[in-house]
Amino acid sequence: MSTSSIDSIGTTRKVPTNRSKARLGKDKFNLPLTIVLAVCTLAVLVPLFVTVSMAFKTGAQAVEGKAFSLPSPLSIEGFIEAWRMTNFPVTFMTSVFVSAIAVAGAVLISSMAAYAIHANWERKFFKFAFFYVLAAMFLPFPVLALSQIKLSGFVGLDTPLGVGILHIMFMLGFNVLLLTTFLRGMPHELEEAARIDGATTWQTFWKVIFPVLSPMAATVGIFAFLFSWNDFMMPSMIISDPAMQTLPVVNQLFQSQFSSNYHISFASYLMAMAPAIIVFIFTQRWVLSGVTQGAVKS
């Protein structure tokens, strides 16, 4: 903000206040922060550059061990071999199936659970359910791995479907926390108006609550996709059929065959992580928007 004053010739000019001066001071170049951001950026871009560079090299160029040199000429033989050795179409569709189950379940189940807890917060049972779900966040999968493997095999869910269901369950606590926090900032008049119009609980949720939740639900869905797509430990332990494994696991299973063929290894890694990178690039604004709105509303 600034105040106005009249100089000797009658011209009005703005005089910056203390708040304006403080804001100008904050806008100055911050060298330590810039250095930290530069280091973090390089920590991401350098490995990505090496991956892309090695993936497009020939076998002879990759053996030379010059990771930072550009491929000359460009070659796609690594991608062709990785496509064949990993049976990419099948493993890719398996990963897509698992991620789709995880995303759909995370958005729908977490939204309904968060609304039920929010609408019945005064009841002890729902408070207990909220903290019970949150407690699951402190139980990592390795601690429960043996019991989950036994149980999944016993009920016949040692399949990609079982992995998708487990992804939903292990993300439930975090997702419910985000969505419940978001709902606490929602005006109660919206729900009350729907009730007055005769809407049932189910109609109120789908026609009033869920549209309001859409920014945070999109954030939950994106986090669910990234978690599910990149997960290695759970599919490797739960899925019993090697032919139905996801891309991260298949890359590890074929690691011995890639040990001396670095261009095939990096081509396979690039093919596996490309979908996650593309999804994040095009959806990062929803992630930032959802997290920011949740933080402000809380």
SVG drawing of the C-alpha trace seen along z (x, -y; Angstrom):
<svg xmlns="http://www.w3.org/2000/svg" viewBox="-38 -25 73 94">
<polyline fill="none" stroke="black" stroke-width="0.4" points="0.0,0.0 1.1,-3.6 -0.2,-7.1 -0.6,-10.1 1.1,-13.5 1.1,-16.8 4.5,-18.2 5.4,-21.9 4.1,-22.1 0.8,-20.5 1.5,-17.1 0.2,-14.1 2.7,-11.4 2.6,-8.2 4.8,-7.8 5.5,-4.1 4.4,-3.1 6.4,-0.8 4.4,2.2 5.3,1.3 8.9,1.0 8.9,4.4 7.3,6.0 9.9,4.5 12.6,5.9 11.0,9.3 11.0,9.1 14.8,8.7 17.0,11.4 17.5,14.2 20.9,15.8 20.8,18.7 17.3,19.7 18.3,19.5 21.3,21.8 19.1,24.3 16.6,24.3 19.4,24.7 20.9,27.7 17.5,29.4 16.8,28.7 20.1,30.2 19.5,33.2 16.5,34.0 17.6,32.9 21.0,34.5 19.8,38.1 17.0,37.5 19.5,36.3 21.7,39.3 18.7,41.6 17.6,40.0 21.1,39.9 22.0,43.5 18.6,44.7 19.2,43.3 22.8,44.6 23.9,47.7 25.3,50.7 28.9,49.7 28.4,46.1 26.8,47.2 29.7,49.6 32.1,46.7 30.7,45.4 30.5,41.8 27.1,41.1 27.1,37.3 28.0,37.4 25.3,37.0 24.3,40.0 25.8,39.8 24.0,41.0 20.6,41.4 19.6,45.0 16.3,46.7 17.7,50.2 17.6,50.0 13.8,49.3 13.2,52.1 15.0,54.6 13.4,53.3 10.0,53.5 10.5,57.1 12.3,58.3 9.8,56.7 6.7,57.6 5.9,54.0 2.3,53.9 1.2,56.5 3.1,55.1 2.1,51.5 -1.6,52.4 -1.2,54.3 0.2,51.1 -2.6,49.0 -5.2,51.4 -3.7,51.3 -3.3,47.5 -6.9,47.1 -8.3,49.2 -6.2,47.3 -7.2,43.9 -11.0,44.6 -11.1,46.2 -9.0,43.5 -11.2,40.7 -14.6,42.4 -14.0,44.3 -12.0,41.5 -14.5,38.9 -17.4,40.8 -15.5,41.7 -14.5,38.0 -18.0,36.8 -19.4,39.4 -16.9,38.4 -17.4,34.6 -21.2,34.9 -21.2,36.9 -18.2,35.4 -20.1,35.0 -20.7,38.7 -18.0,40.7 -18.0,43.6 -17.1,41.3 -14.4,39.5 -12.9,42.9 -13.1,44.0 -11.3,40.9 -8.4,41.4 -8.4,45.2 -8.0,44.5 -5.2,42.0 -3.4,44.5 -3.0,46.7 -0.7,44.0 2.0,45.1 1.9,48.7 4.2,49.2 3.6,52.0 6.8,53.9 5.6,54.3 2.4,55.9 3.8,57.6 3.7,61.2 0.1,61.0 -1.0,59.2 0.7,61.9 -1.0,64.7 -4.4,63.0 -4.3,62.0 -3.4,65.6 -6.1,67.0 -8.9,64.9 -7.6,65.2 -6.4,61.6 -2.8,62.3 -3.4,60.5 -3.2,57.0 -6.7,56.4 -5.6,57.3 -2.7,54.8 -5.0,52.1 -7.3,52.7 -4.3,52.7 -3.1,49.4 -6.5,47.9 -6.4,49.1 -2.8,48.0 -3.6,44.5 -6.9,44.1 -5.6,42.4 -3.7,39.7 -6.6,39.1 -9.3,38.9 -7.1,36.4 -6.8,34.2 -10.5,34.4 -11.8,34.0 -9.7,30.9 -11.0,29.5 -14.6,30.2 -14.3,28.3 -14.0,25.1 -17.1,25.7 -20.1,23.5 -22.8,25.5 -25.5,23.5 -24.9,25.6 -25.8,28.9 -28.6,27.3 -30.1,25.9 -30.0,29.4 -31.7,30.9 -34.5,28.3 -35.1,29.1 -35.7,32.7 -32.4,34.2 -31.4,37.5 -27.9,38.0 -26.8,39.8 -28.2,37.0 -26.6,34.4 -23.2,36.0 -23.2,36.4 -24.9,33.1 -23.5,30.8 -20.5,32.2 -18.6,34.1 -18.6,31.1 -17.2,28.9 -14.6,31.6 -13.4,31.8 -10.2,29.7 -9.0,31.8 -10.4,35.0 -8.2,34.3 -5.2,33.9 -6.0,37.2 -6.3,38.9 -3.0,37.6 -1.2,38.7 -2.8,42.1 -1.7,42.5 1.9,41.6 2.0,43.8 0.5,46.8 2.4,46.5 5.8,46.2 5.2,48.8 7.6,51.8 7.4,53.6 3.7,54.3 3.2,55.8 6.5,57.8 5.2,59.5 1.5,59.8 1.2,60.8 2.1,64.5 2.1,64.7 5.3,63.2 3.4,62.7 1.0,60.3 3.6,58.1 3.8,54.3 6.4,52.3 8.7,51.4 8.8,55.1 9.4,56.3 12.3,53.9 13.9,55.5 13.2,59.0 15.0,58.4 17.9,56.5 20.2,59.5 19.7,59.4 20.3,55.7 23.5,55.8 25.9,55.3 23.4,53.5 23.1,50.1 21.2,48.7 18.5,51.3 18.3,50.8 17.9,47.0 15.5,47.3 13.3,49.6 13.5,47.3 12.6,44.3 9.6,46.2 8.4,47.1 8.7,43.6 7.5,41.6 3.8,41.9 4.2,40.7 6.3,37.7 3.8,36.8 0.8,37.1 2.6,34.9 3.6,32.2 0.0,31.8 -1.6,32.1 0.8,30.3 -1.4,27.2 -4.3,29.3 -1.9,30.7 -0.7,27.3 -4.2,25.8 -5.7,28.6 -3.0,28.6 -3.1,24.8 -6.9,24.7 -6.7,27.4 -4.1,25.5 -6.0,22.2 -9.3,23.8 -7.8,25.6"/>
</svg>
